[in-house]
Amino acid sequence: MGGDMTKRLEGKIALITGASRGIGRAVALRFALEGAHLILTARTQGALEELDDEIQKINGGVPSTLVPGDITNCDMIDQMGAAVFERFGKLDILVGNAGLLGQLSPLSHIEPKKWDQVMAVNLTANWRLVRSFDALLRQSEAGRAIFVTSTVGHVARAYWGTYAISKAGLEMLANIYAEETKKSNVRVNLINPGGTRTAMRAEAMPGEDPESVKPPESITEYFVELAETSCTRHGELIEP
């Protein structure tokens, strides 16, 4: 079979946050292979440009739409929504992947600034994305929202306070959004990747051998399945 026949996201418009490294980067490359046009956000412009160079090798030189900036900048999210509306009139796939680990310490020792920062990235930014892109996802024949969570979002673990609480909030956000989109073409799901070889994992588990955990490329199939038009899962937590 020719390559084009098997592209599962052909012509889809996909927005990925935290796209410059780790899981976001792996998903971006996989979505490009599957024929999607990518809108990529991350804080580091250089890393986004390097990723786009790789994507252009995959898709015959078609550049992605790069949006360098801080996902906690609410004006940036609103401007992105307006720009996507003007250019495409819809969004097919939203991947809320950007995340911060924050401080691993007892609840009583967490610095308020660090608490606020993690909540802003892991929770509030995803709500702002829903707020800005809900109408555009509903304009798609098969709008798909995929949010990346963690086991600690639903299993209490000492010292993981800020990160865990932000992910618990994100899970409820996704579940409520799923309830609100039941009668639409939008499907909303969560992925808990489990232990994955990323910079955040190395920060959280400094003594661990990175080779002992799976690479982010190994879980991209789950993202493709949830992004496809044929996906019927809704309001689920997928744990590869």
N, CA and C of each residue as an Amber inpcrd file, in Angstrom:
protein
   720
   0.8480000  -1.1910000   0.0000000   0.0000000   0.0000000   0.0000000
   0.8850000   1.2420000   0.0000000   0.4870000   2.2610000  -0.7520000
   1.2360000   3.5160000  -0.7790000   1.0950000   4.2470000   0.5330000
   2.0870000   5.0850000   0.8300000   2.0970000   5.7970000   2.1010000
   0.8620000   6.6440000   2.3250000   0.4310000   7.3830000   1.2900000
  -0.6730000   8.3160000   1.4570000  -1.9700000   7.6260000   1.8670000
  -2.1350000   6.3850000   1.4050000  -3.3810000   5.6670000   1.6940000
  -3.5330000   5.4100000   3.1940000  -2.4180000   5.3560000   3.8950000
  -2.4830000   4.9200000   5.2880000  -2.3960000   6.0830000   6.2770000
  -2.3800000   7.3210000   5.7970000  -2.2690000   8.4540000   6.7210000
  -3.5980000   8.6630000   7.4460000  -3.5520000   8.4940000   8.7530000
  -4.7980000   8.4360000   9.5200000  -5.3080000   9.7940000   9.9750000
  -4.4710000  10.8330000   9.8660000  -4.9070000  12.1820000  10.2700000
  -4.7690000  13.1540000   9.0980000  -4.8990000  12.6430000   7.8980000
  -4.7010000  13.4470000   6.6840000  -5.5780000  14.6980000   6.7160000
  -4.9310000  15.8700000   6.5650000  -5.6810000  17.1220000   6.4710000
  -6.2270000  17.6630000   7.7770000  -5.9650000  16.9800000   8.8790000
  -6.4670000  17.4560000  10.1820000  -5.5890000  18.5960000  10.7030000
  -6.2180000  19.5310000  11.3930000  -5.4990000  20.6260000  12.0460000
  -5.3540000  20.2460000  13.5180000  -4.1050000  20.1380000  13.9860000
  -3.8600000  19.6790000  15.3630000  -3.0020000  20.6820000  16.1200000
  -3.4530000  21.0780000  17.2990000  -2.7000000  21.9750000  18.1760000
  -2.1240000  21.1630000  19.3290000  -0.8100000  21.2740000  19.5340000
  -0.1280000  20.5400000  20.6160000   0.6090000  21.5430000  21.4940000
   0.3270000  21.5180000  22.8000000   1.0610000  22.3910000  23.7220000
   2.2310000  21.6170000  24.3300000   3.2750000  22.3540000  24.7110000
   4.4780000  21.6920000  25.2350000   5.0950000  20.7940000  24.1870000
   5.1660000  21.3090000  22.9430000   5.5160000  20.4530000  21.7990000
   7.0130000  20.2840000  21.5720000   7.8450000  21.0480000  22.2680000
   9.2630000  21.0750000  21.8880000  10.0680000  19.8950000  22.4280000
   9.5270000  19.1540000  23.3940000  10.3090000  18.0330000  23.9430000
   9.3800000  16.9770000  24.5200000   9.9730000  15.8530000  24.8730000
   9.2350000  14.8000000  25.5660000   8.0620000  14.2590000  24.7770000
   6.9480000  14.0540000  25.4720000   5.7610000  13.4520000  24.8700000
   5.1980000  14.3500000  23.7680000   5.1630000  15.6660000  24.0040000
   4.6190000  16.5900000  23.0010000   5.3660000  16.5060000  21.6810000
   6.6770000  16.4180000  21.7670000   7.5150000  16.3400000  20.5650000
   7.2700000  15.0300000  19.8070000   7.2150000  13.9300000  20.5700000
   6.9870000  12.6240000  19.9500000   5.6220000  12.5710000  19.2590000
   4.6120000  13.1410000  19.9050000   3.2590000  13.1600000  19.3220000
   3.2360000  14.0370000  18.0710000   3.9460000  15.1670000  18.1130000
   3.9940000  16.0630000  16.9450000   4.5820000  15.3410000  15.7320000
   5.6870000  14.6410000  15.9360000   6.3310000  13.9190000  14.8320000
   5.4180000  12.8110000  14.2960000   4.7360000  12.1140000  15.1960000
   3.8390000  11.0370000  14.7790000   2.6270000  11.6100000  14.0210000
   2.0640000  12.6980000  14.5320000   0.9200000  13.3240000  13.8520000
   1.3200000  13.8100000  12.4540000   2.5600000  14.3100000  12.3260000
   3.0490000  14.7390000  11.0070000   3.1110000  13.5460000  10.0600000
   3.6180000  12.4210000  10.5660000   3.6740000  11.1950000   9.7530000
   2.2780000  10.7710000   9.3040000   1.2850000  11.0520000  10.1420000
  -0.0950000  10.6570000   9.8320000  -0.8390000  11.7150000   9.0250000
  -0.1000000  12.7870000   8.5950000  -0.6860000  13.7370000   7.6510000
  -1.3420000  14.9720000   8.2430000  -1.2070000  15.2000000   9.5540000
  -1.8430000  16.3690000  10.1720000  -1.0470000  17.6400000   9.9000000
  -1.7620000  18.7830000   9.8530000  -1.0710000  20.0830000   9.8820000
  -0.9700000  20.4990000  11.3430000   0.2320000  20.8700000  11.7840000
   0.4800000  21.0830000  13.2020000   0.5980000  22.5490000  13.5860000
  -0.0470000  22.8810000  14.6900000   0.1390000  24.1710000  15.3640000
   0.8450000  23.8200000  16.6690000   2.0660000  24.2920000  16.8320000
   2.9160000  23.8490000  17.9350000   3.2510000  25.0060000  18.8620000
   3.0260000  24.8180000  20.1560000   3.4120000  25.8350000  21.1180000
   4.4220000  25.2660000  22.1080000   5.3410000  26.1260000  22.5180000
   6.3260000  25.8010000  23.5600000   7.0120000  27.1060000  23.9160000
   7.7470000  27.0870000  25.0180000   8.4070000  28.3230000  25.4460000
   9.6390000  28.6490000  24.6130000  10.2730000  27.6190000  24.0380000
  11.5630000  27.8380000  23.3840000  11.4250000  27.8610000  21.8670000
  11.6570000  29.0170000  21.2730000  11.5160000  29.1370000  19.8210000
  12.5030000  28.2470000  19.0660000  13.7630000  28.2110000  19.5340000
  14.7880000  27.4060000  18.8520000  14.4050000  25.9350000  18.7830000
  13.8990000  25.4120000  19.8920000  13.5060000  23.9950000  19.9350000
  12.3150000  23.7310000  19.0200000  11.3900000  24.6850000  18.9350000
  10.2480000  24.5360000  18.0180000  10.7270000  24.5280000  16.5700000
  11.6880000  25.3950000  16.2610000  12.2000000  25.4670000  14.8840000
  12.9250000  24.1760000  14.5020000  13.6760000  23.6050000  15.4600000
  14.3490000  22.3160000  15.1990000  13.3220000  21.2190000  14.9320000
  12.2580000  21.2130000  15.7370000  11.1900000  20.2260000  15.5470000
  10.5370000  20.4090000  14.1780000  10.3000000  21.6630000  13.8080000
   9.6640000  21.9350000  12.5160000  10.5500000  21.4720000  11.3560000
  11.8740000  21.6120000  11.5020000  12.7960000  21.1080000  10.4690000
  12.5840000  19.6020000  10.2740000  12.4340000  18.8820000  11.3800000
  12.2100000  17.4320000  11.2840000  10.8590000  17.1250000  10.6580000
   9.8560000  17.9120000  11.0320000   8.5060000  17.6920000  10.4860000
   8.5010000  17.9410000   8.9810000   9.2390000  18.9580000   8.5400000
   9.2640000  19.2610000   7.1000000   9.9340000  18.1470000   6.2960000
  10.8710000  17.4290000   6.9300000  11.4720000  16.2730000   6.2470000
  10.4380000  15.1600000   6.0620000   9.4950000  15.0890000   6.9870000
   8.4570000  14.0520000   6.9440000   7.3920000  14.3940000   5.8970000
   6.9940000  15.6830000   5.8550000   5.8030000  16.0160000   5.0660000
   6.0870000  16.8190000   3.7980000   7.3190000  16.6890000   3.2960000
   7.6210000  17.3280000   2.0090000   7.7680000  18.8320000   2.0760000
   8.2480000  19.3270000   3.2040000   8.5930000  20.7450000   3.2870000
   7.4720000  21.6730000   3.6920000   6.3180000  21.1360000   4.0990000
   5.2240000  22.0160000   4.5410000   5.4890000  22.4350000   5.9870000
   5.6440000  23.7470000   6.2430000   5.9780000  24.1620000   7.6050000
   4.7740000  24.0580000   8.5490000   5.0680000  23.8340000   9.8150000
   4.0360000  23.8790000  10.8470000   3.7740000  25.3400000  11.2070000
   2.7250000  25.5610000  11.9600000   2.4610000  26.8830000  12.5220000
   3.0790000  26.8970000  13.9150000   4.1020000  27.7330000  14.1130000
   4.8320000  27.7560000  15.3840000   4.3760000  28.9370000  16.2310000
   4.0650000  28.6580000  17.4960000   3.6340000  29.7170000  18.4110000
   4.5140000  29.6620000  19.6610000   5.7160000  30.2890000  19.5850000
   6.5540000  30.3000000  20.7830000   5.9470000  31.2350000  21.8230000
   5.9690000  30.8230000  23.0690000   5.4230000  31.6840000  24.1190000
   5.0320000  30.8630000  25.3300000   4.6310000  31.5790000  26.3630000
   4.2890000  30.9580000  27.6370000   2.8000000  30.6490000  27.6480000
   2.4660000  29.3810000  27.8680000   1.0750000  28.9300000  27.8440000
   0.2380000  29.5860000  28.9510000   0.9170000  30.1830000  29.9570000
   0.1740000  30.8770000  31.0110000  -0.2060000  32.2950000  30.5970000
   0.2310000  32.7150000  29.4200000  -0.1550000  34.0270000  28.8920000
  -1.5340000  33.8860000  28.2460000  -2.5510000  34.2990000  28.9770000
  -3.9300000  34.0660000  28.5330000  -4.2380000  34.8200000  27.2360000
  -3.6500000  35.9980000  27.0730000  -3.8680000  36.7490000  25.8230000
  -3.3360000  35.9560000  24.6350000  -2.2020000  35.2780000  24.8220000
  -1.6230000  34.4800000  23.7440000  -2.5990000  33.3780000  23.3120000
  -3.2250000  32.7290000  24.2870000  -4.1720000  31.6550000  23.9610000
  -5.3600000  32.2210000  23.1890000  -5.8680000  33.3610000  23.6310000
  -7.0110000  33.9710000  22.9380000  -6.6290000  34.3960000  21.5190000
  -5.4280000  34.9460000  21.3680000  -4.9640000  35.3590000  20.0330000
  -4.7810000  34.1470000  19.1250000  -4.3070000  33.0460000  19.7170000
  -4.1450000  31.8110000  18.9600000  -5.5100000  31.3300000  18.4660000
  -6.5050000  31.3720000  19.3370000  -7.8580000  30.9750000  18.9590000
  -8.3760000  31.8030000  17.7940000  -8.1630000  33.1210000  17.8770000
  -8.6230000  34.0200000  16.8080000  -7.8870000  33.7320000  15.5000000
  -6.5750000  33.4840000  15.5940000  -5.7730000  33.2240000  14.3920000
  -6.1770000  31.9060000  13.7350000  -6.4230000  30.8720000  14.5520000
  -6.8530000  29.5760000  14.0010000  -8.2210000  29.7230000  13.3420000
  -9.1050000  30.4930000  13.9640000 -10.4350000  30.7250000  13.3760000
 -10.3020000  31.3980000  12.0110000  -9.4590000  32.4410000  11.9540000
  -9.3150000  33.1880000  10.6890000  -8.6850000  32.3340000   9.6030000
  -7.7150000  31.5140000   9.9730000  -6.9860000  30.7600000   8.9580000
  -7.6720000  29.4540000   8.5620000  -8.2280000  28.7510000   9.5560000
  -8.7620000  27.4050000   9.2880000 -10.2710000  27.2820000   9.5330000
 -10.8170000  28.1640000  10.3560000 -12.2480000  28.1030000  10.6580000
 -12.6450000  26.9670000  11.5760000 -11.6750000  26.1820000  12.0310000
 -11.9730000  25.0360000  12.9010000 -10.6730000  24.5480000  13.5210000
 -10.7920000  23.6910000  14.5250000  -9.6530000  22.9310000  15.0430000
 -10.1330000  21.4920000  15.1730000  -9.3520000  20.5550000  14.6240000
  -9.7530000  19.1490000  14.6820000  -9.2640000  18.4510000  15.9500000
  -8.0380000  18.7830000  16.3670000  -7.4170000  18.0400000  17.4770000
  -6.7070000  19.0200000  18.4130000  -7.0170000  18.9300000  19.6920000
  -6.3190000  19.7060000  20.7180000  -5.6220000  18.7250000  21.6470000
  -4.2990000  18.8590000  21.7880000  -3.5450000  18.0150000  22.7270000
  -2.9770000  18.9200000  23.8270000  -3.5960000  18.8450000  25.0070000
  -3.1260000  19.6180000  26.1560000  -2.0610000  18.8240000  26.8860000
  -0.8030000  19.0880000  26.5210000   0.3080000  18.2790000  27.0180000
   1.2610000  19.0650000  27.9190000   1.3660000  20.3800000  27.7380000
   2.3400000  21.1730000  28.5130000   2.1220000  20.9460000  30.0040000
   3.2110000  20.7120000  30.7300000   3.0880000  20.4870000  32.1650000
   4.3610000  20.8420000  32.9060000   4.1890000  21.2230000  34.1670000
   5.3160000  21.5250000  35.0500000   5.2400000  20.6040000  36.2560000
   6.3720000  20.1060000  36.6980000   6.4130000  19.2410000  37.8730000
   6.2860000  20.0430000  39.1690000   6.9670000  21.1870000  39.2260000
   6.9650000  21.9760000  40.4620000   7.8190000  21.3240000  41.5360000
   7.4710000  21.6310000  42.7550000   8.2900000  21.2710000  43.9120000
   7.7700000  19.9780000  44.5300000   8.6320000  18.9880000  44.7330000
   8.2410000  17.7770000  45.4580000   8.5720000  17.9990000  46.9270000
   7.5440000  18.2780000  47.7230000   7.7790000  18.5480000  49.1490000
   6.4590000  18.4450000  49.9020000   6.5040000  18.3940000  51.2320000
   5.2540000  18.3690000  51.9950000   4.3920000  19.5880000  51.6590000
   3.0780000  19.4120000  51.7500000   2.1540000  20.5040000  51.4140000
   2.4900000  21.7940000  52.1640000   2.8770000  21.6430000  53.4180000
   3.1200000  22.8390000  54.2410000   4.4010000  23.5720000  53.8520000
   5.2240000  22.9580000  53.0200000   6.5030000  23.5680000  52.6340000
   6.5020000  24.1170000  51.2110000   5.4060000  23.9470000  50.4860000
   5.3840000  24.4000000  49.0900000   5.4130000  25.9270000  49.0470000
   6.2710000  26.4620000  48.1830000   6.3280000  27.9200000  48.0250000
   5.1200000  28.3860000  47.2290000   4.3940000  29.3960000  47.7390000
   3.1840000  29.8650000  47.0500000   3.4050000  30.2130000  45.5790000
   4.5600000  30.8070000  45.2720000   4.8490000  31.1670000  43.8720000
   4.9040000  29.9280000  42.9860000   5.5200000  28.8580000  43.5160000
   5.6540000  27.6150000  42.7350000   4.2960000  26.9330000  42.5860000
   3.4910000  26.9900000  43.6380000   2.1200000  26.4630000  43.5670000
   1.3670000  27.1620000  42.4330000   1.4050000  28.4960000  42.4460000
   0.6610000  29.2780000  41.4550000   1.1330000  28.9720000  40.0300000
   2.4380000  28.8070000  39.8870000   3.0130000  28.5590000  38.5620000
   2.5480000  27.2080000  37.9970000   2.5890000  26.1660000  38.8390000
   2.1670000  24.8340000  38.3930000   0.6710000  24.8280000  38.0720000
  -0.1350000  25.4500000  38.9120000  -1.5800000  25.5140000  38.6380000
  -1.8580000  26.2620000  37.3300000  -1.0790000  27.3160000  37.0940000
  -1.2810000  28.1180000  35.8790000  -1.0000000  27.3010000  34.6190000
   0.0690000  26.4990000  34.6460000   0.4490000  25.7190000  33.4610000
  -0.4240000  24.4700000  33.3130000  -0.5650000  23.7100000  34.3990000
  -1.1740000  22.3800000  34.3130000  -2.6930000  22.4040000  34.3040000
  -3.2770000  23.4360000  34.9030000  -4.7330000  23.4650000  35.0330000
  -5.3650000  24.6610000  34.3210000  -5.0090000  25.8670000  34.7450000
  -5.6760000  27.0500000  34.1990000  -5.4570000  27.1820000  32.6950000
  -4.2420000  26.9090000  32.2270000  -3.9760000  27.0380000  30.7780000
  -4.8620000  26.0890000  29.9770000  -5.1140000  24.9030000  30.4950000
  -5.9750000  23.9520000  29.7850000  -7.4240000  24.4260000  29.7660000
  -7.8680000  25.0510000  30.8640000  -9.2120000  25.6490000  30.8560000
  -9.2830000  26.7880000  29.8280000  -8.2220000  27.5990000  29.7710000
  -8.2010000  28.6930000  28.7870000  -8.2260000  28.1420000  27.3620000
  -7.5550000  27.0220000  27.1370000  -7.5790000  26.3900000  25.8110000
  -8.9950000  25.9380000  25.4590000  -9.6740000  25.3150000  26.4180000
 -11.0660000  24.8970000  26.1920000 -11.9200000  26.1280000  25.8830000
 -11.7140000  27.1760000  26.6600000 -12.4920000  28.4060000  26.4940000
 -12.2850000  29.0130000  25.0990000 -11.0420000  28.9770000  24.6160000
 -10.7310000  29.5880000  23.3220000 -11.0400000  28.6880000  22.1320000
 -10.9790000  27.3660000  22.3380000 -11.0650000  26.4590000  21.1820000
 -12.3230000  25.5900000  21.1440000 -13.1640000  25.6760000  22.1560000
 -14.3860000  24.8590000  22.1550000 -15.2020000  25.0730000  20.8790000
 -15.4620000  26.3270000  20.5310000 -16.2850000  26.6120000  19.3410000
 -15.6150000  26.0810000  18.0680000 -14.2770000  26.1350000  18.0280000
 -13.5390000  25.6650000  16.8450000 -13.5330000  24.1370000  16.7700000
 -13.4530000  23.4600000  17.9250000 -13.5400000  21.9920000  17.9410000
 -14.9340000  21.5450000  17.4870000 -15.9510000  22.3250000  17.8640000
 -17.3220000  21.9900000  17.4650000 -17.5570000  22.2370000  15.9680000
 -16.7140000  23.0750000  15.3670000 -16.8140000  23.3190000  13.9160000
 -16.2130000  22.1670000  13.1080000 -15.4060000  21.3320000  13.7760000
 -14.7990000  20.1820000  13.1000000 -15.8370000  19.0780000  12.9640000
 -15.6890000  18.2780000  11.9110000 -16.6190000  17.1240000  11.7910000
 -16.3240000  16.0950000  12.8740000 -15.1250000  16.1550000  13.4500000
 -14.7400000  15.1980000  14.4920000 -13.7140000  15.8510000  15.4140000
 -14.1660000  16.8090000  16.2190000 -13.2650000  17.4990000  17.1420000
 -12.7710000  16.5530000  18.2210000 -11.4920000  16.6130000  18.5170000
 -10.8930000  15.7130000  19.4990000 -10.0400000  16.5040000  20.4920000
 -10.3140000  16.3520000  21.7830000  -9.4950000  16.9840000  22.8230000
  -8.8630000  15.8770000  23.6630000  -7.5380000  15.9330000  23.7970000
  -6.7800000  14.9110000  24.5300000  -5.9100000  15.6350000  25.5560000
  -6.0840000  15.2660000  26.8190000  -5.3040000  15.9000000  27.8840000
  -4.4120000  14.8580000  28.5500000  -3.1850000  15.2850000  28.8590000
  -2.1950000  14.3650000  29.4320000  -2.2000000  14.4960000  30.9500000
  -2.4470000  13.3710000  31.6200000  -2.5000000  13.3770000  33.0780000
  -1.4580000  12.4220000  33.6540000  -1.6410000  12.0420000  34.9140000
  -0.6530000  11.2320000  35.6300000  -1.3820000  10.3820000  36.6610000
  -0.7710000   9.2860000  37.0570000  -1.3670000   8.4400000  38.1070000
  -1.6700000   9.2530000  39.3590000  -0.7950000  10.2120000  39.6870000
  -0.9980000  10.9910000  40.9210000  -2.1820000  11.9560000  40.8050000
  -2.7810000  12.0500000  39.6270000  -4.0100000  12.8380000  39.4870000
  -5.2120000  12.1480000  40.1200000  -5.1000000  10.8450000  40.3860000
  -6.2260000  10.1250000  40.9980000  -5.7880000   9.1460000  42.0950000
  -4.4750000   9.1020000  42.3760000  -3.9680000   8.2790000  43.4870000
  -3.0770000   9.1710000  44.3520000  -3.4790000   9.3830000  45.6030000
  -2.7330000  10.3070000  46.4720000  -1.3390000   9.7650000  46.7680000
  -0.3400000  10.6300000  46.5920000   1.0430000  10.2270000  46.8660000
   1.7370000  11.3530000  47.6260000   2.3200000  11.0220000  48.7640000
   2.9740000  12.0340000  49.6010000   4.0080000  12.8240000  48.8060000
   4.0690000  14.0910000  49.0710000   5.0730000  15.0390000  48.5500000
   4.8570000  15.4610000  47.0940000   3.8480000  14.8940000  46.4470000
   3.5900000  15.2740000  45.0500000   2.5170000  16.3620000  44.9600000
   2.2370000  17.0080000  46.0860000   1.0910000  17.9000000  46.2270000
   0.6920000  18.7470000  45.0380000   1.5360000  19.7050000  44.6690000
   1.1200000  20.6740000  43.6540000   0.8070000  20.0030000  42.3240000
   1.7260000  19.1740000  41.8680000   1.5510000  18.5010000  40.5780000
   0.3010000  17.6150000  40.6030000   0.1720000  16.8180000  41.6630000
  -0.9470000  15.8850000  41.7680000  -2.2870000  16.6180000  41.8080000
  -2.3520000  17.6790000  42.5770000  -3.6060000  18.4240000  42.7140000
  -3.9540000  19.1090000  41.3860000  -2.9400000  19.6100000  40.6900000
  -3.1980000  20.2320000  39.3810000  -3.7260000  19.1990000  38.3890000
  -3.1980000  17.9700000  38.4460000  -3.6530000  16.9140000  37.5280000
  -5.0440000  16.4030000  37.9260000  -5.3290000  16.3480000  39.2190000
  -6.6790000  15.9770000  39.6610000  -7.6850000  16.9950000  39.1270000
  -7.3140000  18.2700000  39.1950000  -8.1750000  19.3230000  38.6410000
  -8.3370000  19.1760000  37.1390000  -7.2380000  18.8520000  36.4580000
  -7.2830000  18.6690000  35.0030000  -8.2090000  17.5060000  34.6320000
  -8.1390000  16.4240000  35.4050000  -9.0000000  15.2680000  35.1180000
 -10.4760000  15.6460000  35.2610000 -10.8120000  16.4170000  36.2940000
 -12.2020000  16.8420000  36.4540000 -12.6020000  17.8180000  35.3440000
 -11.6780000  18.6920000  34.9640000 -11.9340000  19.6110000  33.8460000
 -12.2950000  18.8180000  32.5800000 -11.4880000  17.8080000  32.2710000
 -11.7210000  17.0010000  31.0680000 -13.0380000  16.2330000  31.1730000
 -13.3240000  15.6940000  32.3520000 -14.5560000  14.9290000  32.5230000
 -15.8010000  15.8100000  32.4130000 -15.7190000  17.0240000  32.9440000
 -16.8460000  17.9560000  32.8190000 -17.0040000  18.3860000  31.3660000
 -15.8890000  18.6540000  30.7030000 -15.9520000  19.0380000  29.2810000
 -16.5510000  17.8890000  28.4530000 -16.2170000  16.6600000  28.8170000
 -16.7970000  15.5020000  28.1270000 -18.3150000  15.4570000  28.3280000
 -18.7740000  15.7330000  29.5460000 -20.2190000  15.7690000  29.8140000
 -20.9050000  16.8490000  28.9700000 -20.2150000  17.9870000  28.8400000
 -20.8150000  19.1240000  28.1250000 -20.8040000  18.9470000  26.6060000
 -20.0150000  17.9960000  26.1100000 -19.9110000  17.8050000  24.6530000
 -20.5580000  16.4910000  24.1980000 -21.3210000  15.8460000  25.0880000
 -21.9240000  14.5390000  24.7700000 -22.7480000  14.5730000  23.4860000
 -23.4700000  15.6760000  23.2640000 -24.3840000  15.7240000  22.1150000
 -23.7460000  16.4330000  20.9240000 -22.4200000  16.4060000  20.8580000
 -21.7060000  17.0840000  19.7670000 -20.8020000  16.0870000  19.0540000
 -20.0300000  16.5840000  18.0800000 -19.0510000  15.7400000  17.3790000
 -17.7180000  15.6870000  18.1190000 -17.6340000  16.3560000  19.2660000
 -16.3720000  16.4390000  20.0040000 -16.2340000  15.2270000  20.9290000
 -15.0250000  14.6710000  20.9850000 -14.6980000  13.5930000  21.9230000
 -13.5580000  14.0900000  22.8130000 -13.7080000  13.8880000  24.1080000
 -12.7300000  14.3990000  25.0830000 -12.2220000  13.2280000  25.9170000
 -10.9050000  13.0470000  25.9550000 -10.3290000  11.9430000  26.7240000
  -9.0260000  12.3630000  27.4020000  -8.6230000  11.5520000  28.3680000
  -7.3690000  11.7480000  29.0950000  -6.4450000  10.5740000  28.8210000
  -5.1500000  10.8680000  28.7330000  -4.1400000   9.8060000  28.6510000
  -3.2140000   9.9340000  29.8540000  -3.0390000   8.8330000  30.5640000
  -2.0230000   8.7520000  31.6040000  -0.8970000   7.8810000  31.0480000
   0.2010000   8.5040000  30.5890000   1.2560000   7.7300000  29.8990000
   1.9900000   6.7500000  30.8110000   1.9210000   6.9440000  32.1440000
   2.7490000   6.1340000  33.0410000   4.2080000   6.5490000  32.8970000
   5.0940000   5.8010000  33.4990000   6.5270000   6.1420000  33.4740000
   7.0490000   6.2430000  32.0470000   7.5230000   7.4230000  31.6720000
   7.9870000   7.6720000  30.3060000   9.2870000   8.4700000  30.3630000
  10.1870000   8.1860000  29.4360000  11.5220000   8.7860000  29.4470000
  11.4640000  10.2520000  28.9930000  11.2730000  11.1520000  29.9560000
  11.2080000  12.5830000  29.6430000  12.0700000  13.3480000  30.6430000
  12.2910000  14.6270000  30.3560000  13.0690000  15.4680000  31.2790000
  12.3470000  15.5960000  32.6180000  10.9940000  15.6820000  32.5710000
  10.2410000  15.7920000  33.8280000  10.4150000  14.5400000  34.6780000
  10.3860000  13.3780000  34.0210000  10.5650000  12.1140000  34.7390000
  11.9410000  12.0860000  35.4170000  12.9570000  12.5430000  34.7000000
  14.3240000  12.5630000  35.2520000  14.4160000  13.5000000  36.4570000
  13.6560000  14.6050000  36.3900000  13.6320000  15.5720000  37.4930000
  12.9570000  14.9460000  38.7240000  11.8840000  14.1850000  38.4740000
  11.1220000  13.5820000  39.5770000  11.8240000  12.3620000  40.1600000
  12.5410000  11.6350000  39.3220000  13.1820000  10.3720000  39.7330000
  14.6770000  10.4270000  39.4100000  15.4360000  11.2710000  40.1140000
  16.8330000  11.5230000  39.7210000  17.7260000  10.2910000  39.7390000
  17.4070000   9.2670000  40.5400000  18.2820000   8.0960000  40.6220000
  17.9650000   7.0230000  39.5930000  16.9100000   7.2270000  38.8190000
  16.4350000   6.1730000  37.9220000  17.2610000   6.1170000  36.6370000
  17.4690000   4.9130000  36.1510000  18.1220000   4.7370000  34.8500000
  17.1020000   5.0480000  33.7670000  17.3390000   6.1000000  32.9500000
  16.3560000   6.4800000  31.9350000  16.0260000   5.3490000  30.9680000
  17.0070000   4.4660000  30.7430000  16.7860000   3.3550000  29.8040000
  15.7810000   2.3310000  30.3550000  15.4850000   2.4460000  31.6600000
  14.5540000   1.4790000  32.2690000  13.0920000   1.8760000  32.0750000
  12.8550000   3.0710000  31.5420000  11.4670000   3.4810000  31.2680000
  11.2660000   3.6690000  29.7730000  10.0340000   3.5030000  29.3380000
   9.7450000   3.5010000  27.8980000   9.9470000   4.8940000  27.2960000
  10.3650000   4.9600000  26.0270000  10.5210000   6.2530000  25.3530000
   9.1480000   6.8160000  24.9750000   9.0440000   8.1510000  24.8340000
   7.7510000   8.7540000  24.5040000   7.1790000   8.2660000  23.1730000
   8.0580000   7.8820000  22.2460000   7.5850000   7.4000000  20.9310000
   6.6760000   6.1750000  21.0700000   6.8790000   5.4160000  22.1620000
   6.1510000   4.1490000  22.3160000   4.6700000   4.3460000  22.6460000
   4.2670000   5.5770000  23.0110000   2.8550000   5.7780000  23.3840000
   2.0850000   6.6320000  22.3780000   2.7360000   7.0210000  21.2740000
   2.0650000   7.9360000  20.3400000   0.8600000   7.2950000  19.6500000
   0.8680000   5.9740000  19.5300000  -0.2680000   5.2900000  18.8870000
  -1.5840000   5.5990000  19.6110000  -1.5260000   5.7050000  20.9390000
  -2.7400000   5.9930000  21.7130000  -3.2870000   7.3800000  21.3680000
  -2.3880000   8.3290000  21.1630000  -2.8100000   9.6830000  20.7850000
  -3.4650000   9.6760000  19.3980000  -2.8710000   8.9090000  18.4690000
  -3.4400000   8.8230000  17.1180000  -4.8450000   8.2230000  17.1840000
  -4.9970000   7.1590000  17.9390000  -6.3160000   6.5100000  18.0490000
  -7.3650000   7.4760000  18.5890000  -6.9980000   8.2670000  19.6000000
  -7.9530000   9.2060000  20.1940000  -8.2180000  10.4050000  19.2880000
  -7.3030000  10.6620000  18.3470000  -7.4420000  11.8110000  17.4490000
  -8.2200000  11.4780000  16.1840000  -8.3460000  10.1960000  15.8750000
  -8.9670000   9.7920000  14.6160000 -10.4660000  10.0820000  14.5900000
 -10.9830000  10.2870000  13.3830000 -12.4170000  10.4870000  13.1890000
 -13.2080000   9.2940000  13.7170000 -12.6310000   8.1040000  13.6070000
 -13.3450000   6.8800000  14.0030000 -13.4050000   6.6710000  15.5180000
 -12.7240000   7.5090000  16.2920000 -12.6850000   7.3100000  17.7480000
 -14.0720000   7.5170000  18.3680000 -14.5180000   6.5450000  19.1520000
 -15.8140000   6.6700000  19.8330000 -15.6450000   6.8420000  21.3430000
 -14.4300000   6.7460000  21.8390000 -14.1950000   6.8880000  23.2840000
 -14.4660000   8.3270000  23.6920000 -15.0470000   8.4750000  24.8800000
 -15.4280000   9.8180000  25.3260000 -15.4960000   9.8300000  26.8520000
 -14.8050000  10.8090000  27.4280000 -14.8030000  10.9130000  28.8980000
 -14.0620000   9.7730000  29.5590000 -13.0670000   9.2190000  28.8620000
 -12.3220000   8.0760000  29.4040000 -10.9050000   8.4780000  29.8160000
 -10.3490000   7.6820000  30.6970000  -8.9360000   7.7960000  31.0770000
  -8.2210000   6.5880000  30.5020000  -7.3470000   6.8430000  29.5320000
  -6.6310000   5.7520000  28.8670000  -5.2560000   5.6010000  29.5210000
  -4.9370000   4.3900000  29.9420000  -3.6520000   4.1320000  30.5960000
  -2.9230000   3.0470000  29.8070000  -2.0200000   3.4510000  28.9100000
  -1.3080000   2.4820000  28.0630000  -0.6080000   1.4060000  28.8720000
